[in-house]
Amino acid sequence: MNYLQSNNNRYRHHFCIFAKYRINMKREILYQKIAGTIAWQIKTGIWKAGEKLPSLRTISNEYGVSLNTAIQVYYELEKEGFIISRPKSGYIVNYKPLNLSAPATTQPSAQSPGKEEADLIMEVYHSIEDSSITRFSLGIPEDVLLPIAKLNKELTKAMYSLPGNGTRYEDPQGNIRLRNYIARFAYSWNGNLTEDDIVTTTGVTNSISLALSVIAQRGDTIAVESPVYFGILQLANSMELHVLELPTNPVTGIEPDALRKVLPQINLCLLISNFSNPLGSCMPDEHKKEIVQMLAEHNIPLIEDDLYGDVFFGHSRPKPCKAFDEKGLVLWCGSVSKTLAPGYRVGWIAPGKFKDAIIRQKHIHLISTPTLNQEAIANFMENGRYENHLRKLRHELHSNSLHLAQAITDYFPEDTKIITPQGGFMLWVELNKKIDTTELYYKGIFSKCSSF
């Protein structure tokens, strides 16, 4: 974990790297699928470092492809660092498996974040525009990972197609085409939603803020993961809420038993169930179901930040807690800020039984959400373009995460611990306790090389 997510000194030797930079964006075609299969065999130890791979002709015959395609397969694997070519010897496995041990379950303390941490957070945000620094400190995709030219066309199209050229207020509930698409997209995780169940917002932070304004009162206690994303701490502090951090497994998130023990103490719960920030943990479905049922039995609302759910590295999208909600107590929050257009500020919330109250609060605080931006995103999401973009983005981020994890294995001290996530933007790293990552941050800023 890095300086930004640090809410007290117990995480001074942790940091989080955001694996967001572009290595090479490409179409997912046949040779890449074959290369992916062989890469998986190498990573799982079927092919070991130093072993010779089958000849190009063997690959051609085995997979029923041309010799040129087989050459592309090995070129791809060589480019990704899995193999090397040796004259007269063929292609040799060059992959070093990750052997770093994983960090243990976190142990929260009662200490609250101080002024030093708050000032450092603002310092990081103010330095975003410094293009001389390679930034790994904020979960914002690099421009080359985004379909900017296509989005610009959709903005222009929206400006000419909307009444008043996009200058009029949007309906308080939000753009109906966008809400319809979000509802249809939710079917990928068995979400039984319609456009009427969804309210658009200006991003997940706004969604969470609206949810807290509806279901929380000053002095209430909110259960969260540990460590918790610093933005959630800022929101809770601004509303004078008590934050109760729970022990969190860096792989599977909060354990249901840990939450069960504090039920009498809490008024609401807020979780990032899929690829959390900063740990990168993803709760198993059985844990999500158990937690939703447990909270429902005590009539405790759950605000779910599912910002990273679409950035999965496996075969299918993990379900959010909302998939197990039967009483309307889960307020599911999402956005395109991490996947498509951070600056457009387009997000949403499916607030269940709190929908009417959420719409009223949105109208009070925002009146409406940006008309042009919502229409442009709705246009882009049509005809499968968003799904195609997500496939490319997931492939790129997965490749980046493997490269970063391998670099940490090769160059960091041997006692370094790391979590390699199954999705999202984050790599959670634990260094020797003697290392102060705040000091490491300032050294990176001074060198203009990188910032963790």
C-alpha positions in Angstrom: 0.0 0.0 0.0 1.2 3.5 -0.7 1.2 6.8 1.1 -2.2 7.7 -0.2 -4.1 4.8 1.2 -2.2 5.0 4.5 -4.6 5.9 7.3 -2.0 5.5 10.0 1.6 4.6 10.6 1.0 0.8 10.7 1.1 0.8 6.9 4.2 2.9 6.4 6.0 -0.2 5.0 3.3 -1.0 2.5 2.4 0.5 -0.8 0.2 -0.1 -3.8 1.2 0.1 -7.4 -1.4 0.9 -10.1 -0.7 -1.3 -13.1 -2.2 1.1 -15.6 0.3 2.0 -18.2 0.1 0.8 -21.8 2.6 -1.8 -23.0 1.0 -2.7 -26.3 -2.6 -2.5 -27.4 -3.6 -5.1 -29.9 -6.5 -7.0 -31.4 -7.3 -10.3 -29.7 -6.9 -12.8 -32.6 -5.9 -16.4 -33.1 -2.1 -16.1 -32.5 -2.8 -14.3 -29.3 -5.1 -17.0 -28.0 -2.5 -19.7 -28.7 0.2 -17.5 -27.1 -2.1 -17.1 -24.1 -2.5 -20.8 -23.8 1.2 -21.5 -23.9 1.9 -18.6 -21.5 -0.6 -20.1 -19.0 1.2 -23.5 -19.3 4.5 -21.7 -18.6 3.1 -19.8 -15.6 1.6 -22.9 -14.1 4.8 -24.9 -14.4 3.9 -27.2 -17.3 6.8 -25.7 -19.1 9.7 -24.8 -16.8 12.5 -22.3 -17.1 15.3 -23.5 -19.4 13.2 -26.1 -21.2 13.0 -26.1 -25.0 9.6 -25.5 -26.5 8.2 -27.4 -29.6 9.4 -26.3 -33.0 7.5 -23.9 -35.1 6.3 -26.7 -37.4 5.1 -28.7 -34.4 3.1 -25.7 -33.2 1.7 -25.2 -36.7 0.6 -28.9 -36.8 -0.7 -29.1 -33.2 -2.9 -26.0 -33.4 -3.8 -26.3 -37.1 -2.4 -22.9 -38.1 0.0 -21.7 -40.7 3.7 -21.4 -40.1 3.4 -17.6 -40.2 0.9 -17.8 -37.4 3.2 -20.0 -35.4 6.0 -17.5 -35.8 3.6 -14.8 -34.5 2.8 -16.9 -31.5 6.4 -17.2 -30.5 7.1 -13.6 -31.3 4.3 -12.6 -28.9 5.6 -14.9 -26.2 9.2 -13.5 -26.7 7.9 -10.0 -26.5 6.0 -10.7 -23.3 9.2 -12.1 -21.7 8.0 -15.8 -21.5 10.6 -17.2 -23.9 13.9 -16.3 -25.7 15.2 -17.4 -29.1 18.6 -19.0 -29.2 20.4 -19.7 -32.5 20.4 -23.4 -33.4 18.6 -24.2 -30.2 15.1 -22.9 -30.9 12.9 -21.3 -28.3 13.7 -21.6 -24.6 11.4 -20.9 -21.6 12.7 -17.8 -19.9 9.9 -17.2 -17.3 10.8 -17.0 -13.6 7.7 -18.0 -11.5 6.7 -15.5 -8.8 7.8 -16.9 -5.5 7.2 -14.1 -3.2 5.1 -14.9 -0.1 1.7 -13.2 0.4 1.0 -10.6 3.0 -1.0 -11.7 6.0 -4.5 -10.6 6.9 -4.4 -6.9 7.9 -4.8 -5.9 11.6 -6.5 -2.5 11.9 -5.9 -0.1 14.8 -8.2 2.5 16.3 -5.8 5.4 15.2 -7.4 7.9 12.9 -5.7 9.6 10.0 -3.9 12.8 10.9 -3.2 16.1 9.1 0.0 14.7 7.7 -1.8 12.0 5.7 -4.5 14.4 4.5 -1.9 16.9 3.3 0.0 14.2 1.5 -3.2 13.1 -0.3 -3.8 16.7 -1.6 -0.1 17.0 -2.6 -0.3 13.9 -4.8 -3.5 15.2 -6.5 -1.9 18.6 -7.1 1.1 17.1 -8.8 -0.9 15.0 -11.3 -0.2 17.5 -14.1 3.6 17.1 -13.8 4.2 15.1 -17.0 7.9 14.5 -16.1 6.9 12.0 -13.5 5.8 8.5 -14.3 2.9 8.0 -12.0 1.9 4.7 -10.4 0.1 6.4 -7.4 -3.4 7.1 -8.7 -5.8 4.6 -10.3 -6.3 6.5 -13.5 -5.8 4.8 -16.9 -3.2 6.3 -19.1 -4.6 8.2 -22.1 -3.4 5.7 -24.7 -5.5 3.0 -23.1 -8.7 5.0 -23.8 -10.6 5.4 -27.0 -10.4 9.1 -26.9 -10.9 9.8 -30.6 -14.1 7.7 -30.6 -15.4 9.5 -27.5 -14.7 12.9 -29.0 -16.9 11.8 -32.0 -19.7 10.8 -29.7 -19.5 14.1 -27.8 -19.9 15.9 -31.1 -22.8 13.6 -32.1 -24.5 14.2 -28.8 -24.1 18.0 -29.0 -25.9 18.0 -32.4 -28.6 15.4 -31.5 -29.8 16.6 -28.1 -32.4 19.2 -27.6 -30.7 22.6 -27.0 -27.5 21.0 -28.3 -26.9 19.4 -24.8 -27.4 22.6 -22.8 -30.6 21.6 -21.1 -30.9 19.8 -17.8 -31.1 16.1 -17.8 -33.9 14.2 -16.0 -33.0 14.0 -12.3 -32.8 10.2 -12.5 -30.4 10.4 -15.5 -30.1 9.6 -19.1 -32.6 6.8 -19.8 -30.5 5.2 -22.6 -27.5 5.1 -20.4 -29.5 3.6 -17.5 -31.0 1.0 -19.9 -27.5 -0.1 -21.1 -26.2 -0.3 -17.5 -29.2 -2.5 -16.6 -28.6 -4.8 -19.6 -24.9 -5.0 -18.8 -25.8 -6.1 -15.3 -27.1 -9.4 -16.8 -23.5 -10.5 -17.1 -23.6 -11.1 -13.3 -27.3 -12.1 -13.1 -28.3 -8.6 -12.1 -32.1 -8.4 -12.3 -32.2 -4.6 -12.9 -34.1 -2.3 -15.2 -33.4 1.3 -16.1 -35.9 2.4 -13.5 -33.7 0.8 -10.8 -30.7 3.0 -11.6 -29.8 6.6 -10.9 -26.9 8.3 -12.7 -24.3 10.2 -10.8 -21.0 12.0 -11.3 -18.9 9.0 -10.4 -18.6 6.4 -7.6 -17.5 8.9 -5.0 -20.7 10.9 -5.7 -22.7 7.7 -5.6 -21.3 6.8 -2.2 -21.8 10.4 -0.9 -25.4 10.3 -1.9 -25.9 6.9 -0.3 -24.3 8.1 3.0 -26.4 11.2 3.0 -29.6 9.1 2.8 -28.8 6.2 5.1 -26.3 7.6 7.6 -26.6 10.1 10.4 -23.9 12.0 12.3 -22.3 9.7 14.8 -23.2 6.5 13.1 -20.6 3.7 12.8 -19.6 2.4 9.3 -17.8 -1.0 8.9 -15.1 -1.0 6.2 -12.1 -3.0 5.0 -8.7 -2.4 6.4 -6.9 -0.6 4.9 -9.7 1.4 3.4 -9.5 3.7 0.3 -8.6 7.2 1.5 -11.6 8.7 -0.3 -14.0 6.8 1.8 -12.2 8.0 4.9 -12.5 11.6 3.7 -16.2 11.2 3.1 -16.8 9.6 6.5 -14.9 12.2 8.3 -16.7 15.0 6.5 -20.0 13.6 7.7 -18.7 12.9 11.2 -19.1 9.2 11.0 -17.1 6.7 13.0 -15.1 4.3 10.9 -14.7 0.7 12.1 -12.0 -1.1 10.1 -12.2 -4.9 10.0 -9.4 -7.4 9.5 -9.1 -8.1 5.8 -7.5 -10.9 3.8 -5.5 -9.5 0.9 -6.9 -12.2 -1.4 -10.5 -12.8 -0.2 -11.4 -9.6 1.6 -13.4 -9.3 4.8 -14.2 -12.6 6.5 -17.9 -12.9 7.3 -17.1 -14.0 10.9 -15.2 -10.7 11.4 -18.2 -8.7 10.3 -20.6 -10.9 12.4 -18.7 -10.0 15.6 -19.3 -6.2 15.2 -22.9 -6.3 14.0 -24.2 -4.8 17.3 -21.8 -1.9 16.9 -22.5 -0.8 13.3 -25.2 1.1 11.5 -24.1 0.4 7.9 -21.3 -1.3 5.9 -19.3 -0.1 2.9 -17.3 -2.6 0.9 -15.3 -2.8 -2.4 -16.1 -6.4 -3.0 -14.3 -6.9 -6.3 -10.6 -6.1 -6.7 -10.5 -3.6 -3.8 -8.5 -0.5 -3.5 -5.8 -0.8 -2.2 -5.5 -4.5 -1.5 -6.8 -5.8 -4.8 -8.8 -8.5 -2.9 -11.9 -10.2 -4.4 -14.5 -11.7 -2.1 -15.7 -15.3 -3.0 -19.3 -15.5 -4.0 -20.2 -17.5 -0.9 -18.7 -14.8 1.3 -20.7 -12.1 -0.6 -23.9 -14.1 -0.2 -23.3 -14.7 3.5 -22.6 -11.1 4.2 -25.6 -9.8 2.3 -27.9 -12.2 4.2 -26.3 -11.5 7.5 -26.7 -7.7 7.1 -30.3 -8.2 5.8 -31.2 -10.1 9.0 -30.2 -7.0 11.0 -31.6 -4.5 8.5 -28.2 -3.0 8.0 -27.6 -1.3 4.6 -24.6 -2.2 2.5 -23.0 0.4 0.1 -21.1 -1.5 -2.5 -18.3 0.1 -4.5 -18.0 -2.0 -7.7 -15.8 0.3 -9.6 -13.3 -2.3 -10.6 -15.7 -5.2 -11.2 -15.4 -5.0 -15.0 -11.6 -5.2 -14.9 -11.3 -8.9 -14.3 -8.5 -11.1 -15.6 -10.4 -14.4 -15.6 -13.0 -15.9 -17.9 -16.0 -14.1 -16.3 -17.0 -11.1 -14.3 -17.2 -11.7 -10.6 -20.6 -11.1 -9.1 -21.2 -8.0 -6.9 -22.9 -8.3 -3.6 -25.9 -6.8 -5.3 -26.5 -10.1 -7.1 -27.5 -11.6 -3.7 -29.7 -8.7 -2.6 -33.3 -9.7 -1.9 -34.5 -6.9 0.3 -33.2 -3.8 -1.5 -30.6 -3.1 1.2 -27.5 -3.2 -1.1 -26.7 0.1 -2.8 -24.6 -0.9 -5.9 -22.3 1.8 -7.2 -20.4 1.9 -10.5 -18.7 4.2 -13.0 -16.7 4.4 -16.2 -14.0 6.5 -14.5 -11.6 3.6 -14.4 -12.4 2.0 -17.7 -13.4 4.6 -20.2 -13.4 8.3 -19.3 -12.2 9.5 -15.9 -12.8 13.2 -16.6 -16.4 12.7 -17.9 -17.6 12.0 -14.3 -20.3 9.5 -15.3 -21.3 7.0 -12.7 -24.5 5.3 -11.3 -26.1 3.8 -8.3 -28.7 1.0 -8.0 -30.0 2.0 -4.6 -32.7 -0.6 -4.1 -35.4 0.5 -1.5 -33.6 3.9 -1.2 -34.1 5.0 -4.8 -36.7 7.8 -4.2 -34.5 9.3 -1.4 -31.4 9.1 -3.6 -33.2 10.9 -6.4 -34.3 13.6 -4.0 -30.8 14.0 -2.6 -29.3 14.1 -6.1 -31.8 16.9 -7.1 -30.9 18.9 -4.0 -27.1 18.6 -4.5 -26.7 18.4 -8.3 -30.1 19.2 -9.9 -28.9 16.9 -12.7 -25.8 15.2 -14.1 -23.9 16.4 -17.2 -26.2 16.0 -20.2 -23.6 15.8 -22.9 -21.3 13.4 -21.1 -24.0 10.9 -20.3 -25.3 10.9 -23.9 -21.8 10.5 -25.3 -21.2 7.5 -23.0 -24.6 6.0 -23.9 -23.7 6.4 -27.6 -20.3 4.7 -27.2 -21.9 1.8 -25.2 -24.1 0.8 -28.2 -23.3 -1.9 -30.6 -20.9 -3.7 -28.3 -18.1 -1.1 -28.5 -17.8 -0.9 -24.7 -17.4 -4.6 -24.3 -14.8 -4.7 -27.1 -12.9 -1.9 -25.4 -13.0 -3.7 -22.0 -11.6 -6.9 -23.5 -8.6 -5.0 -24.8 -8.2 -3.0 -21.5 -8.3 -6.2 -19.4 -5.7 -7.9 -21.6 -3.4 -4.9 -21.3 -3.8 -4.5 -17.6 -3.3 -8.2 -16.9 -0.1 -8.2 -18.9 1.1 -5.1 -17.1 0.4 -6.6 -13.7 2.4 -9.7 -14.6 5.3 -7.6 -15.8 5.3 -5.5 -12.6 5.1 -8.5 -10.4 8.0 -10.1 -12.2 10.0 -6.9 -11.9 9.3 -6.8 -8.1 10.4 -10.5 -7.9 13.6 -9.7 -9.8 14.7 -6.4 -8.2 13.1 -5.9 -4.8 14.5 -7.3 -1.5 13.9 -11.1 -0.9 11.7 -10.5 2.1 9.2 -8.5 0.0 5.6 -9.8 0.0 3.2 -9.2 -2.8 -0.4 -10.0 -3.9 -0.9 -10.6 -7.6 -4.6 -9.8 -8.1 -7.1 -11.4 -10.4 -8.3 -8.1 -11.7 -8.4 -4.3 -11.1 -5.5 -1.8 -11.0 -3.6 -2.6 -7.8 -0.6 -4.6 -6.7 -0.4 -4.7 -2.9 3.3 -4.9 -1.8 4.6 -5.3 1.8 8.2 -4.2 2.4 10.5 -4.8 5.3 9.1 -2.8 8.3 12.3 -0.7 8.4 11.4 0.9 5.0 9.3 4.0 5.2 7.3 4.3 2.0 6.5 8.0 2.5 10.3 8.6 2.3 10.4 6.3 -0.7 7.7 8.4 -2.3 9.6 11.7 -1.9 12.8 10.0 -3.3 10.8 9.0 -6.4 9.4 12.5 -6.8 12.8 14.0 -6.5 14.3 11.7 -9.2 11.3 12.4 -11.5 11.3 8.7 -12.4 8.4 7.2 -10.6 5.9 7.7 -7.8 4.4 4.8 -5.8 
